[in-house]
Amino acid sequence: MSIKIRDAEINDIDAILSLLKELAVFEEKLPQDNGLTREKLLDHAFERQYISLLVAEENNAVAGLAIYHYTYSVSVGARALYLEDLFISEAHRHHRLGTLLLSRLAQIALDNECCRLEWHTFSWNEQAVNFYTSLNCVFRHDSIPVRLQGEPLVELAKFAEN
């Protein structure tokens, strides 16, 4: 069994999109809820570089991915690395791919002087919670994710126009 963690390349795009579709099914999202197109992913990852992607290959096939970007911690005065998505195809789980992807992300965070690596996970995803617990991750209970999107985002933006 050959395993390799590497930066994603443009020719990985179909495999990445396939993994993201599998992730959407796993998260029970409806197809119409997914606004990420091939063109957007190419633009955001490889042209504008809003996000960075790592892929996990097993026997020369893309079997997992990590999507990340940088944020900033004012309280620490340093960058932080935010993991947007980590996903391993069902057929390739329990082969250490998730651990290897997170290990590479930890290395990237340290190489870029980040104060931390952080992400969110769904509370119902018991397998992920157990996995992160095994890595000694800290689960914060003193903060609540907040999101403004769609029409409420548009409505709030109107105040800036005056």
C-alpha positions in Angstrom: 0.0 0.0 0.0 1.5 3.3 -1.2 0.4 6.5 0.6 1.4 10.0 -0.4 0.2 13.4 0.9 0.8 16.3 -1.5 -0.5 19.7 -2.7 -3.4 19.3 -5.1 -2.8 20.0 -8.7 -5.1 21.1 -11.4 -5.3 17.6 -12.9 -6.7 16.4 -9.5 -9.9 18.5 -10.0 -12.2 15.7 -11.0 -11.1 13.5 -8.1 -11.5 16.4 -5.7 -15.0 17.1 -7.0 -15.9 13.5 -6.7 -14.7 13.5 -3.0 -16.7 16.7 -2.3 -19.8 15.0 -3.7 -19.2 12.0 -1.5 -18.8 14.5 1.4 -22.1 16.1 0.6 -23.9 12.8 0.6 -22.2 11.9 4.0 -23.4 15.2 5.4 -26.9 14.6 3.9 -26.8 17.9 1.9 -29.1 18.3 -1.1 -27.5 18.7 -4.5 -29.1 22.1 -4.9 -27.4 23.3 -1.7 -24.0 22.9 -3.3 -22.9 26.0 -5.2 -19.3 24.8 -5.8 -18.8 24.3 -9.5 -15.7 23.0 -11.3 -15.0 26.5 -12.5 -15.3 28.1 -9.0 -13.0 25.4 -7.5 -10.4 26.0 -10.2 -10.6 29.8 -9.8 -10.7 29.8 -6.0 -7.9 27.1 -5.5 -5.6 27.7 -8.4 -6.2 31.2 -9.7 -7.2 33.5 -6.8 -5.8 31.1 -4.2 -8.6 31.8 -1.7 -8.1 28.2 -0.5 -5.3 25.6 -0.5 -5.8 21.9 -1.0 -3.9 18.8 0.0 -4.7 15.4 -1.3 -4.0 12.0 0.1 -3.2 9.4 -2.5 -3.4 5.7 -1.9 -1.9 3.5 -4.6 -1.8 6.5 -6.9 -5.5 7.3 -6.5 -6.8 10.4 -4.7 -8.5 9.1 -1.7 -8.8 12.1 0.6 -8.5 15.8 0.8 -8.0 18.8 3.1 -9.1 22.3 2.2 -7.6 25.1 4.3 -6.9 28.8 4.5 -5.3 31.3 6.8 -7.1 33.4 9.4 -5.6 35.8 12.1 -5.7 35.7 15.9 -5.7 39.3 17.3 -5.4 37.9 20.8 -2.2 36.1 19.9 -1.0 38.4 17.2 -0.3 35.6 14.7 -1.8 33.8 11.8 -3.9 30.7 12.3 -4.6 27.9 9.9 -8.2 27.0 9.4 -9.2 23.6 8.1 -12.4 24.1 6.1 -12.9 20.4 5.2 -11.2 17.1 5.8 -12.6 14.1 4.1 -11.5 10.6 3.4 -13.4 8.4 0.9 -15.3 5.6 2.7 -13.3 2.9 1.0 -10.0 4.4 2.3 -10.8 5.1 5.9 -8.8 3.5 8.7 -5.6 3.7 6.6 -4.2 6.7 8.5 -4.9 9.1 5.7 -6.7 11.5 8.0 -3.9 11.5 10.5 -1.4 12.0 7.7 -3.3 15.0 6.3 -3.6 16.6 9.7 0.0 16.0 10.4 0.9 17.8 7.1 -1.4 20.6 8.1 0.3 20.9 11.5 3.6 21.1 9.7 2.3 23.8 7.3 0.9 25.7 10.3 4.3 25.7 12.1 6.3 26.5 9.0 4.0 29.6 8.5 4.3 30.7 12.1 0.6 30.0 12.8 -0.4 29.9 16.5 -2.9 27.1 15.9 -4.7 24.8 13.6 -8.5 24.9 14.1 -11.7 23.7 12.5 -15.3 22.7 13.3 -16.8 19.3 13.2 -20.4 18.3 13.4 -21.4 17.1 16.9 -23.4 14.2 15.3 -20.2 12.9 13.5 -19.2 10.5 16.3 -16.4 9.0 14.2 -14.8 12.4 13.7 -15.2 13.4 17.3 -13.5 10.1 18.4 -10.7 10.6 15.9 -10.0 14.2 17.0 -10.1 13.1 20.6 -7.5 10.4 19.9 -5.2 13.2 18.6 -5.6 15.2 21.9 -7.6 18.0 20.2 -9.3 20.5 22.4 -13.1 20.9 22.0 -14.1 24.4 22.8 -17.4 24.9 24.5 -17.0 28.7 25.2 -17.7 29.8 21.6 -20.6 29.4 19.2 -20.2 29.4 15.4 -22.0 32.4 14.0 -23.1 32.7 10.4 -24.7 35.4 8.3 -25.7 34.4 4.8 -28.3 34.8 2.1 -30.9 37.5 2.5 -29.9 38.5 6.0 -26.4 39.2 4.7 -27.8 41.3 1.9 -30.0 43.2 4.3 -27.2 44.0 6.8 -25.0 45.2 3.9 -27.6 47.8 3.0 -26.7 49.7 6.2 -23.3 50.3 4.7 -24.8 52.1 1.7 -26.1 55.0 3.8 
